[in-house]
């Protein structure tokens, strides 16, 4: 990433204060979002999302497994993000570890809900095959291909699209088979079920630069931020997760204000995403 | 040899409670949750802080809040590694680790690898990094026993340790978490309550400046509930801040004598 001169920094901060950002957007406007689904044929569900120059890929893979004894009717969901070195030389080897962990934890917090499962993106009981004995383990993986700011929002959108694209194979367990050893499960490759993703939240990141908040910051704008709040909001305008990033302290009233602004912005983003995902799914089926 | 007779000698067997690994379904959806230690919903556990726990460190503190016991030592400011680039502000390096005997099941503490970066984020807003350019301050936290609400205790203990080390800060950082169980908001949850929680909210704030340095929310919340939980936590943070301050004053007076 190229460093910014004092003049450029002043330009960015002044523009945001006057509701006119460097690329002509208003403070609460997103960059154009492009969604493509089914980009990874070997995965059970996948999607690629582009927001300006930020490009991320999410994939969902399902594996047969035994469910957790404490939650016998649900499958396990695990989420992990990694940054590819194609996004920049600082992501090579161990350099990306810190950012990957931060993004993974923030996404897990926003999408996997509390310990009892409340607020989760989707109901993991749709992954169960035989209660207590057999279930699907969902491995959701995110990959950052190109980083130009606002990675969390893009990853949230990609995971939502990938989950919508996921086809869960219907598993026919032969009657009377003993399920204590590995059973011969017949996986029908033709019949698949879908996951109900109407409850999947979107993630809106509000970046505070000076005294104003902007949505969908580019990496230049992010370098000028004092702090950022990432809020995950679902269709019913309920907040499913929140992470404050950045070191500077924030007044509590400002945080509450940011939550209400994010809630307002999330509605437009949710509608845009839903229509983009539906269009992408329709395109994929036509091919 | 004595056992050869056929009857096994009576030996100590662990109490049934530790053998019971099955989780009972929570039964508090209709009635209100009754806290295991008979606290009220908005009552925090009594907090105990003591500085000077580790002699070798520049500053250190030991904190005990309920069953959660944490020891934090601060080293520095000391020279940054040669490999690191020149920086005209100081660096903060945080590490949180669990002892293997901290959790009821051995080795469970390694699930919390993200605590190190979360501690870093909570503290970096409070430390005046310009006061020690080119050098690094290391904060090492060790959780001796995990009794619920671990990260808030680590953050509060770390800021007491930083004060003991004489690192310049804008204010002490106090941290409190609130759990949501059904419709109840309970503050400062214990391990059992955390395992049943529907959502949690953790706040780290600088009480005197009324600024929030870190806020994380999991689970499903409405905006009104967040507001309620935040006011509850900020009030608890200011009270915790007073306790931390009085502990530091005592230590300073004791060393003067």
Interface residues (C-beta under 8 A of the other chain):
Chain A: X69 X70 X98 X101 X102 X105 X109 X113 X114 X115 X116 X118 X119 X229 X234 X237 X238 X239 X240 X241 X242 X243 X244 X245 X246 X247 X248 X249 X250 X251 X252 X255 X256 X259 X260 X263
Chain B: X21 X22 X23 X26 X113 X114 X117 X121 X124 X125 X126 X170 X180 X194 X195 X196 X197 X198 X199 X200 X205 X206 X209 X210 X211 X212 X213 X214 X215 X216 X217 X218 X219 X220 X221 X222 X223 X226 X227 X230 X231 X234
